[in-house]
Amino acid sequence: MTTLVPRGAYSDEELRRLYPATLKLQLVQIGNEVQFRLDFRMLVLPRVNKYFVFVWVTSVVMTKTDWSTWNALQWRRRMETFGDDDRPVLAAGPEGAVDTVCQLGELTDKGRETTLALGERLRHLYVNQLGFMPRIISDADMIYLRATPMPRALDSVQQSFVGMYPSSAQTASFPPPTIITRAAADETLFPNEGNCRRFSQLGRAFAQRTADRWNDSKDMEYLNFLISKWMPEGQRVAVDSHPRLSGIMDTVNSTLAHGPKTRLPSAFYDPKGREIIDKIGTEEWFSGYKESQEYRKLGIGALVGDIVTRMVGSAEGSGNDGLLEVAGVDGDLEKGRGGESGIKFAMSGCHDTTLAAVLSSLGAFEGEKWPPYTSHIAVELFKDESIKTENAFPTEPAPRQSFLGSSRRVTKPASLITRKPTQELTSEEKAKLQGHYVRLRYNDRPVTIPGCKLPGNHLEGDETFCTLQAFKAIADKFTPRIWTDACVEGLDEPAFPISPEPAGF
């Protein structure tokens, strides 16, 4: 795994097959991953852990004490570290550069380049080829943008958005787009072990099982033959060594994604060694999603539930497609600033562990390697317009409290499916989902969900198009009712399921 080498644009023939004339594209949700980072601290190697990043940083500043005026302050950042005698010295990158240095874990210039290119590819497909999104936009209130608290995730979603809608595709009065973020304790856009106690237990148990299985294997012996001499304090390479095997994998892949100035010794790039590391790392991090309903529920179920909620909200025309989160201004959140009444496109800056967790939980990651940098998943909702569904809801005003205590009035539909489990839906509610299909594309390649292959669960003649009702039923099985409550339940229970709980059904 290193940087994704994207395929070329779809041909006209491929477009006709992938986007049948009988179906109308209704909603697209993109999860894009970027994890360009360089971290050599845990290996006994020269410290070349800095690489190019932006020179100038922009901050928002208040310019009058009455809060009436705000402006942008652009400033130059330099990094400081300890010198040999503990005095402060400037951190320097290749060839002594001090004005282009990034923190460990930040998005590098290569990461910015590839996420910008992803946005350009999305524009080519959804704007130029399909005509699904407009060429020029006056605001972004038909687009749901979200990022995790990791700065590189926010940077990546910004770069992808600019790639899709550069300044030349924005009107002169274009207002700032809305980007949704959450506090770390509430974050579900990646598997949140740090804030979910039970998931942390499960993660440790599956990781230990992987260590027990591989630490004394011939494959691990081969890795130690290759690279153990660079391990600190004479350690052996192991799944649970320090650094962990997965941490070594991150560093190897990060250096491969960049130029020769960040290269490790050649032994780290041995093809057989990299295959072994990828195989073991993928098992350690993602096998739980394939085997355990509880692992799926706590690790990624809340996010999958959000994805389904937006699709159901789009099918219902209820505003639960993300519109109420990104649209309007304080006091009037019911419509977009340009009059938009629904979300058409969503883009989330997430992580490799997000993408693999989603695919694994849906039974669509068999035989896959660790996701390359700048990978993405497209979750597309289609409507068969020959089937008429009722999506007009009576609405009633519901008060919305702000953090200052003042009331906001937001009109919400009086009756919604939202996250109601499929088995609890009435026949009228199920009818609202009819004629809608879901298709996942992973790095531009359609994937098939096992449960969608069953008769009646897919578009006739193409198993990659899952009916919305079948997709929701599969996702419901691992969508938590209340994620925070589920995170503190079952703390004394065994980590592994008693009987097989295969994903994707």
Disulfide bonds with the S-S distance in Angstrom:
Cys196-Cys487 2.08
Cys452-Cys466 2.10
